[in-house]
Amino acid sequence: MKINQHNFPSKLTLSLLLVALLSGCAAAVVGTGIAVGAMVATDRRTSGAQLEDETIELKSSNAIKGALGDKAHVNITSYNRRVLLTGEASSTNDKVFIEKTVMKVENVQSIVNDIAIMPTSDLTRRSEDAVITGKIKASLLEMHGLQANVVKVVTERGVVYLLGKVTPAELENATKVARGVSGVLKVVRVAEVVPAK
């Protein structure tokens, strides 16, 4: 089969296209890096605590998944080494096992175990929870006097959990915002309250 060379771009054209794409990617990577850097800068946890929280979540999730597989749907949220467990387990024994497993993970200081004993939630319910979380986060970003990334929001079966290192006023404002979002059944405040500066 004969290939017509006029149907293919020249090396120069390909080189220019590659440079343009890489330049765009570099800008996107730099932009993403700046955004992530800004989020880290506004977080009241130390960078070490942030890394430990990510490690706690990953190690806990792997240990539970390895032991229980699909018998439980567990969300692990660590903030400043304080762990929130939400989701569903098939039995009280599984709920207790999950808490004990997470407590063994290095750097865990305390646990709030709010896992329900019931069948695992379906994709529709989880999607609704994600929408609620998104609406609350968007409303929090619009609030004056509240830094981005200070309040962490977790939603499970319509129950909203507020985490973070917050002042009493910030916690009150975040609670009011969460309660005002459609679909929220209850707001649980598990945030660490710190004095206002």
C-alpha positions as CSV (number, residue, x, y, z in Angstrom):
1,M,0.0,0.0,0.0
2,K,1.4,3.4,-1.0
3,I,1.2,6.2,1.6
4,N,0.6,9.7,0.4
5,Q,3.0,11.9,2.3
6,H,0.8,15.0,1.7
7,N,-1.8,13.5,4.1
8,F,0.6,13.6,7.0
9,P,1.7,16.8,8.8
10,S,5.3,17.7,8.4
11,K,7.9,17.3,11.2
12,L,7.9,21.0,11.7
13,T,4.1,21.1,12.1
14,L,4.2,18.2,14.6
15,S,7.0,19.9,16.5
16,L,5.1,23.2,16.8
17,L,2.0,21.3,17.9
18,L,3.9,19.4,20.5
19,V,5.5,22.6,21.8
20,A,2.1,24.3,22.0
21,L,0.5,21.4,23.8
22,L,3.4,21.1,26.3
23,S,3.2,24.9,26.9
24,G,-0.5,24.5,27.7
25,C,0.2,21.6,30.0
26,A,2.9,23.4,31.8
27,A,0.6,26.3,32.4
28,A,-2.1,24.0,33.7
29,V,0.4,22.2,35.9
30,V,1.8,25.5,37.3
31,G,-1.8,26.8,37.8
32,T,-2.8,23.6,39.6
33,G,0.4,23.8,41.7
34,I,-0.4,27.3,42.7
35,A,-4.0,26.4,43.6
36,V,-2.9,23.4,45.7
37,G,-0.2,25.6,47.4
38,A,-2.9,28.1,48.3
39,M,-5.1,25.4,49.8
40,V,-2.2,24.1,51.8
41,A,-1.4,27.6,53.0
42,T,-4.9,28.3,54.3
43,D,-5.2,24.9,56.1
44,R,-4.7,25.4,59.8
45,R,-3.0,22.0,60.1
46,T,0.8,21.8,59.8
47,S,2.0,20.2,56.6
48,G,3.1,17.3,58.7
49,A,-0.3,16.8,60.1
50,Q,-1.8,17.0,56.6
51,L,0.5,14.3,55.4
52,E,-0.2,12.1,58.5
53,D,-4.0,12.5,57.9
54,E,-3.6,11.3,54.3
55,T,-1.5,8.4,55.5
56,I,-4.1,7.5,58.2
57,E,-6.9,7.5,55.6
58,L,-5.0,5.4,53.1
59,K,-3.7,2.8,55.7
60,S,-7.0,2.5,57.4
61,S,-8.9,2.1,54.1
62,N,-6.5,-0.6,52.9
63,A,-6.7,-2.5,56.2
64,I,-10.5,-2.5,56.3
65,K,-10.9,-3.3,52.6
66,G,-8.5,-6.2,53.0
67,A,-10.3,-7.6,56.1
68,L,-14.0,-7.0,55.2
69,G,-14.0,-6.5,51.4
70,D,-17.5,-5.5,50.3
71,K,-19.2,-6.4,53.6
72,A,-18.9,-2.8,54.7
73,H,-19.0,0.6,53.1
74,V,-16.7,2.8,55.2
75,N,-15.5,6.4,54.7
76,I,-12.5,7.4,56.7
77,T,-11.9,11.1,57.2
78,S,-8.9,12.2,59.2
79,Y,-8.4,15.8,60.2
80,N,-5.5,16.7,62.5
81,R,-5.2,13.0,63.5
82,R,-8.8,12.8,64.6
83,V,-10.7,10.2,62.6
84,L,-14.3,10.2,61.6
85,L,-15.8,6.9,60.5
86,T,-19.0,7.0,58.5
87,G,-20.8,4.5,56.2
88,E,-22.5,1.2,56.8
89,A,-21.5,-2.2,58.3
90,S,-23.5,-5.4,58.4
91,S,-23.1,-6.0,62.1
92,T,-22.0,-4.5,65.4
93,N,-19.0,-6.8,65.4
94,D,-17.9,-5.4,62.1
95,K,-18.4,-1.8,63.4
96,V,-16.3,-2.5,66.5
97,F,-13.6,-4.3,64.3
98,I,-13.4,-1.3,62.0
99,E,-12.8,1.1,64.9
100,K,-10.2,-1.2,66.5
101,T,-8.4,-1.6,63.2
102,V,-8.2,2.2,62.6
103,M,-7.1,2.8,66.2
104,K,-4.0,0.7,65.5
105,V,-2.9,2.9,62.6
106,E,0.0,5.1,63.5
107,N,-0.7,8.7,64.6
108,V,-4.5,8.2,65.2
109,Q,-5.3,10.2,68.3
110,S,-9.1,9.8,68.5
111,I,-12.0,8.3,66.6
112,V,-15.7,9.2,66.2
113,N,-17.4,6.1,65.0
114,D,-20.7,6.9,63.3
115,I,-21.0,3.8,61.1
116,A,-24.6,2.6,60.8
117,I,-25.6,-1.0,61.1
118,M,-27.5,-1.5,57.9
119,P,-27.1,-2.5,54.3
120,T,-24.6,-0.5,52.3
121,S,-26.0,2.7,50.7
122,D,-26.6,2.7,46.9
123,L,-25.0,4.8,44.2
124,T,-28.0,7.2,44.1
125,R,-27.8,7.9,47.8
126,R,-24.0,8.5,47.6
127,S,-24.5,10.8,44.6
128,E,-27.1,12.8,46.6
129,D,-24.6,13.1,49.4
130,A,-22.0,14.4,47.0
131,V,-24.3,17.0,45.7
132,I,-25.1,18.2,49.3
133,T,-21.4,18.4,50.1
134,G,-20.8,20.4,47.0
135,K,-23.5,22.9,47.8
136,I,-22.3,23.4,51.3
137,K,-18.7,23.9,50.2
138,A,-19.8,26.4,47.5
139,S,-21.8,28.3,50.1
140,L,-18.9,28.3,52.6
141,L,-16.5,29.7,49.9
142,E,-18.9,32.6,49.4
143,M,-18.9,33.5,53.2
144,H,-17.0,36.6,54.2
145,G,-14.6,36.0,57.1
146,L,-14.2,32.3,56.5
147,Q,-11.0,31.1,54.9
148,A,-11.2,28.4,52.2
149,N,-10.2,25.0,53.4
150,V,-10.9,25.7,57.1
151,V,-14.0,23.5,57.3
152,K,-14.0,20.0,55.9
153,V,-17.5,18.7,55.0
154,V,-18.5,15.0,54.9
155,T,-22.1,13.9,54.0
156,E,-23.4,10.4,54.7
157,R,-27.1,9.5,54.1
158,G,-28.1,13.2,54.4
159,V,-26.2,13.7,57.7
160,V,-23.5,16.4,57.4
161,Y,-20.3,16.3,59.5
162,L,-18.2,19.4,59.9
163,L,-14.5,18.9,60.7
164,G,-11.6,21.3,60.9
165,K,-9.8,23.6,63.3
166,V,-12.3,26.4,63.7
167,T,-13.2,29.3,65.9
168,P,-16.6,29.1,67.7
169,A,-18.0,31.8,65.3
170,E,-16.7,29.9,62.2
171,L,-18.4,26.7,63.5
172,E,-21.7,28.5,64.1
173,N,-21.6,30.0,60.6
174,A,-20.7,26.7,58.9
175,T,-23.5,25.0,60.9
176,K,-26.1,27.6,59.7
177,V,-24.9,27.2,56.1
178,A,-25.1,23.4,56.3
179,R,-28.6,23.4,57.9
180,G,-29.8,25.7,55.1
181,V,-29.0,23.3,52.3
182,S,-31.8,21.2,50.9
183,G,-31.6,17.5,51.7
184,V,-29.6,17.9,55.0
185,L,-31.2,15.8,57.7
186,K,-28.8,16.7,60.5
187,V,-25.5,18.4,61.2
188,V,-22.9,16.8,63.4
189,R,-20.1,19.0,64.6
190,V,-16.9,17.1,65.1
191,A,-14.6,20.0,64.5
192,E,-11.8,21.0,66.8
193,V,-12.7,24.4,68.3
194,V,-9.8,26.8,68.7
195,P,-9.8,30.3,70.2
196,A,-10.3,33.3,67.8
197,K,-7.2,35.4,67.3
